[in-house]
């Protein structure tokens, strides 16, 4: 392991994190909430520490796959560690454990919060909290590959280790160009949503913060009641539409912008994703009607928003789905394991893996009827290689083992069964709100200190899709 190469890149990423705090500093100065000094000091610490790390770990060697994994994992951990500084220095979150949890929740686009009164935070800190979502949504490393040319060496190793999905899409032969394309589409769609939310009556500050939470499928809001605070059908429909867009493979958005208008229709994963969501809205709406909202329109509105939000792992809420009865709660818990499309900002297992596991199961049934036949798994007319199928089956197995083991650990730390299960599902899937004492109108402040660190680790595991993190715990990874 070439640790100099790892620290060299982490150093410049910490500098970049410090520079990204200039935006919340601007809002802090504008609103005059008194948090400007804390943010400015955090910027200084990040830049000085990052430059020192960068300067004393110079490296010119080619990055290998193992350095790529280490850089991604340690970069995300470092970003969360230093990103917690504004909360600590300002005193808004006095506990470092809580500040780290909040920041890791932001960068991993989870949206789980320890804050009991979100609106009490100064504007600068609220903006930084939401900005961590946006930076983590498309990916810190992907952004770095797009704007920092010297990270182009070994870029594919970094790209593959961070981008969600079993097989990352390359939109250009050069990985730097692919990174630029993805971030360009991300910025463009974010700008459109911000403008539309401002048309709905939001201030620029609120529109940006909620755009960050939507496009990153994160879910941090500037309001205690989340999107329900605005009580606006227009705002809900705009956010619902962009949650769907954020849960879609961004390479499809790029192809449509390039004139391939049938890209969505021809993509098997997107069609499955869209039909899946419509189906569950139809299933959930009657439950909401009979348990919560005696209005057909209101039931459909509530069901649609919550189903899209949880399926895409955004985590915004307009209704307390814990009041939907046990059937409704169970459905929402199941949706926490789905996620968006590969190449989206959504978390959890992902639609493409769900599809291929189902197809593999059907193929195995056919082989029982025709034992001598060669029946490959196909997707969109193309044969899926056995290696990809094996990778996905292993991912499922590891995901469920971690979920079960994590739930037991959280229960041993004192959480009730429902809260323990839901807290792991919500953090491992990068969703945010769960059930029980971490439900959509609750928070994670009451979770024990050890539980918060464990859930923070699950957030990182979920965002980097298990393998990237787990491989660091394999002894052979560190051997020559």
Secondary structure by P-SEA (a helix, b strand, c coil): caaaaaaaaaaaaaaaaaaaaaaaaaaaaaacccaaaaaaaaaaaaaaaaaaaaaaccccccccaaaaaaaaaaaaaaaaaaaaaaaaaacccccaaaaaaaaaaaaaccccccccccccccaaaaaaaaaaaaaacccaaaaaaacccccccaaaaaaaacccccccccccccaaaaaaaaaaaaaaaaaaaaaaaaaacccaaaaaaaaaaaccccccccccccccccccaaaaaaaaaaaaaaaccaaaaaaaaacccccccccaaaaaaaaaaaaaaaaaaaaaaacccccaaaaaaaaaaaaaaaaacccccccccccccaaaaaaaaaacccccccccccccccaaaaaaaaaaaaaaaaaaaccccccccccccccccaaaaaaaaaaaaaaaaaaaaaaaaaaaacccaaaaaaaaaaaaacccccccccccccccccccaaaaaaaaaaaaaaaaccaaaaaaaccccccc
